Amino acid sequence: MNDGHKIGLALGSGGARGLAHIGVLKALEEHDIKIDMISGCSAGALVGGLYCCGISPKMIADIAFQLDMKTWVDLTVPKKGFIKGEKIQEIVKLLTRCRNIEDLKIPFTAISTDLKVGQRYIFNKGPLYRAIRASISVPGVFEPLRMGNKVLVDGAVIDRVPASVVKGMGSDIVIAVDVGFGAPQGKINHIIDVMLQSIDVMSRQISKRSFIKADILLEPSLTHIGGTKFNLVDECVEIGYNTTIEKIDEIKGLLNEKNYAI
């Protein structure tokens, strides 16, 4: 219970590095820190959306461990993307049981980018699977999601760590998780590496000109993990968990200042 102060969690983009969000959620749960709302971008939208559906961090980690890329990658003749996205959408649809965002127990938003107008698009209603599908659609890798007159891709193009969005949802205390960028790759193995590395470079430049406005900023050290290394589930989860534990006293201290009853 709390005295009215609400905690919001902003989960950033980062491809496979976003698996660290699972460890963050696990550590917060272990210390009885209840999250009242979540906004996620790309991998953060996937992990955050599943969590808001009531799926535990352990179960999310188990799912990630069992799904190799062959399970969700449906290659297509490149026109607007190498991956159609239908497989991953069906998997997310199944996991979320077709829930709508407005029906989730924990309020949630997902961040995407509308290419037609070059602006951020925030999903705060409608099918959760569709919001996640749009938010994870790395340009050039996944085909964009078309929704009405919108052409939606990865939210990281504009807002990779949506701290301001979760603040706007009504949170009094914002915890942001920035899983950062991969180290520059001297060796590029395939086109997906090219696309993800390009997004990393662009986002890194944008981040130099912006500031993540959060009360607590968690920055797991993940630069050694490439954006496609989805097989490193355990390592990413552990790093996210340990980073959160290192700051748990700071988080609790802030909550005590705000008279939040843990």
C-alpha angles and dihedrals in degrees: 000000000000138000096249100292111125127208118218125194123206113198116196136213126260113132111237090359086070088074084081087075087073090061091048091055091046093054093047091050092049089056093046094245104153117211112216099190140003136204117190138187123204107315087011090056091052096049094037094047093052090048092051087053089063097260110144122235089246092054092047089052091049091051092049091048093052097046113079120188093261088065096060106021112097106179119208137182101281113256105127099353142354094238121055092206095218094116096051090044091054091048092051090044090055095045093048093042090229092293120169119233093239090058097056119115090226113049110245141183130186124208124223137158124242104217093195094065099018094236139123115265118202120205109212099150141025130052112350093213091058092051092050092046090055095044095052095046101117106201112257092011101064125032108250119256112247115212116171106307092340126104105200129197140160113325090221089082087076111005116021097170108032099204093139090052095054088046088054090052088068105269118152094196122038123202111188126194117204111185089186130206135309119252112265108277116235087188120050111191104184145354094274089058088052093052096045092045089051091052089048092052092047094046092048090056092047091049090057088064098043137060127217105232104210137133090227123022118196115197112182112202101245106138091119091061118084122221093251098048094108090149090073094077097134094048094049093047092049093050092049091048095048093047090054093046089052089058098036093104090051090050093048091046091055091047090051090051088054090048092245111161110225 
